[in-house]
Amino acid sequence: MKSIYVGNLPFKTTEAELNDVFSEFGQVQDVKLINDRATGRPRGFGFVLMDDDGALKAIATLNGTQMGGRTLKLNEAREREARPIAA
């Protein structure tokens, strides 16, 4: 399984829409759109979890394409680096 970072999404994008787009490349296991903690508003990016082959095809095909007037930015998601704890 690979996690795909999907950036520069239109703020109106739903998880169902993203699932539909990525399901053309393989079985989607999970879709998660990220919202601002304080306001609850969409931040314009999310993650799609799918099988390795489908993920690589989706990244190669969809990176740089348009969705809702915005140019998508896709890459294989990396683990978030640990942030130092504020004293």
C-alpha positions as a Markdown table, in Angstrom:
| # | Residue | x | y | z |
|---|---|---|---|---|
| 1 | Met | 0.0 | 0.0 | 0.0 |
| 2 | Lys | 1.1 | 3.5 | -0.8 |
| 3 | Ser | -0.2 | 6.8 | 0.6 |
| 4 | Ile | -0.4 | 9.6 | -2.0 |
| 5 | Tyr | -0.2 | 13.2 | -1.1 |
| 6 | Val | -2.8 | 15.2 | -3.2 |
| 7 | Gly | -2.2 | 18.9 | -3.0 |
| 8 | Asn | -3.8 | 22.1 | -4.4 |
| 9 | Leu | -7.3 | 20.6 | -4.3 |
| 10 | Pro | -10.3 | 22.8 | -4.8 |
| 11 | Phe | -11.7 | 23.5 | -1.4 |
| 12 | Lys | -15.1 | 22.1 | -2.4 |
| 13 | Thr | -13.6 | 18.6 | -3.2 |
| 14 | Thr | -15.3 | 15.8 | -1.3 |
| 15 | Glu | -13.7 | 12.4 | -0.3 |
| 16 | Ala | -16.2 | 10.7 | -2.6 |
| 17 | Glu | -15.1 | 12.7 | -5.6 |
| 18 | Leu | -11.4 | 12.0 | -4.8 |
| 19 | Asn | -12.3 | 8.3 | -4.4 |
| 20 | Asp | -14.0 | 8.3 | -7.9 |
| 21 | Val | -11.0 | 9.9 | -9.6 |
| 22 | Phe | -8.4 | 7.5 | -8.0 |
| 23 | Ser | -10.5 | 4.4 | -8.4 |
| 24 | Glu | -9.8 | 4.5 | -12.2 |
| 25 | Phe | -6.2 | 3.4 | -11.3 |
| 26 | Gly | -6.9 | 0.7 | -8.8 |
| 27 | Gln | -8.7 | -0.1 | -5.5 |
| 28 | Val | -8.8 | 2.8 | -3.1 |
| 29 | Gln | -8.4 | 1.8 | 0.5 |
| 30 | Asp | -8.9 | 5.2 | 2.2 |
| 31 | Val | -9.3 | 8.9 | 1.4 |
| 32 | Lys | -8.7 | 11.6 | 4.0 |
| 33 | Leu | -9.1 | 15.3 | 3.3 |
| 34 | Ile | -7.4 | 17.6 | 5.8 |
| 35 | Asn | -9.3 | 20.4 | 7.6 |
| 36 | Asp | -7.9 | 23.3 | 9.7 |
| 37 | Arg | -8.2 | 22.4 | 13.4 |
| 38 | Ala | -9.3 | 25.8 | 14.5 |
| 39 | Thr | -11.8 | 26.7 | 11.8 |
| 40 | Gly | -12.8 | 23.2 | 10.4 |
| 41 | Arg | -12.4 | 24.6 | 6.9 |
| 42 | Pro | -10.7 | 22.5 | 4.2 |
| 43 | Arg | -6.9 | 23.1 | 3.8 |
| 44 | Gly | -6.8 | 22.1 | 0.1 |
| 45 | Phe | -4.9 | 18.8 | 0.5 |
| 46 | Gly | -5.4 | 15.2 | 1.4 |
| 47 | Phe | -4.2 | 11.7 | 1.2 |
| 48 | Val | -5.3 | 8.6 | -0.8 |
| 49 | Leu | -4.3 | 5.1 | 0.3 |
| 50 | Met | -4.2 | 2.5 | -2.5 |
| 51 | Asp | -2.2 | -0.4 | -3.9 |
| 52 | Asp | 1.4 | 0.3 | -5.0 |
| 53 | Asp | 0.8 | -0.2 | -8.8 |
| 54 | Gly | -2.3 | 1.9 | -8.9 |
| 55 | Ala | -0.7 | 4.6 | -6.8 |
| 56 | Leu | 2.3 | 4.9 | -9.1 |
| 57 | Lys | 0.0 | 5.1 | -12.2 |
| 58 | Ala | -2.2 | 7.7 | -10.5 |
| 59 | Ile | 0.7 | 9.9 | -9.5 |
| 60 | Ala | 2.2 | 9.7 | -13.0 |
| 61 | Thr | -1.1 | 10.4 | -14.7 |
| 62 | Leu | -2.8 | 13.0 | -12.4 |
| 63 | Asn | 0.2 | 15.1 | -11.3 |
| 64 | Gly | -0.1 | 18.5 | -13.0 |
| 65 | Thr | -3.7 | 17.9 | -14.2 |
| 66 | Gln | -6.5 | 20.3 | -13.6 |
| 67 | Met | -9.4 | 19.8 | -11.1 |
| 68 | Gly | -11.9 | 22.5 | -10.5 |
| 69 | Gly | -9.5 | 25.1 | -12.1 |
| 70 | Arg | -6.6 | 24.1 | -9.9 |
| 71 | Thr | -3.4 | 22.3 | -10.9 |
| 72 | Leu | -3.0 | 19.1 | -8.7 |
| 73 | Lys | 0.3 | 18.3 | -7.1 |
| 74 | Leu | 0.7 | 14.6 | -6.3 |
| 75 | Asn | 3.6 | 12.6 | -4.8 |
| 76 | Glu | 4.2 | 9.6 | -2.6 |
| 77 | Ala | 3.4 | 10.7 | 0.9 |
| 78 | Arg | 6.3 | 10.7 | 3.4 |
| 79 | Glu | 6.1 | 10.1 | 7.1 |
| 80 | Arg | 5.6 | 13.3 | 9.0 |
| 81 | Glu | 8.8 | 14.4 | 10.8 |
| 82 | Ala | 8.5 | 14.5 | 14.6 |
| 83 | Arg | 8.2 | 18.1 | 15.8 |
| 84 | Pro | 10.1 | 19.1 | 18.9 |
| 85 | Ile | 8.0 | 19.5 | 21.9 |
| 86 | Ala | 7.7 | 23.2 | 23.0 |
| 87 | Ala | 9.0 | 23.8 | 26.6 |
